[in-house]
């Protein structure tokens, strides 16, 4: 994704970025739901449920922030230029 952003422009690249981040946000949301219904049992190797909730929740917020930024006018205008 980083390579596409740096090397290419176009509304199709913008669409790919929106799709990629939307699927990522959906995946993190699904991870939170799974953690909620079937919490991680600490076993000394894996992290705690709190750490899992925190890391997945933070990643979800980052994905949602990126989606929000992708719909800002300057970003859309940047990718609209061919």
C-alpha positions, 0 to 999 in steps of 0.5 A: 500500500505504501508503494502505491501511495508513493509511486502512483496517483489516480482515483483507482488508487484512492479506491483501493486505499479506501477498500483496504482500510475498510476491510482492515477496520472490519477485521479489527471490529470482528476481532473485538467481537471475538475477544468479547464473546470468547476472551483470551485466557492468559497462559503465560505465553499470550497476552492478557485480555486487556492487552488484546482489547487495547491493541485491537481497539487502538488498531481499529481507531487508527484504521477509522482515522485513516478512512476519515482522512481519505475522505478529506477534500485535499486527499481526494483532490491529490488522488484525483490528479492523473 
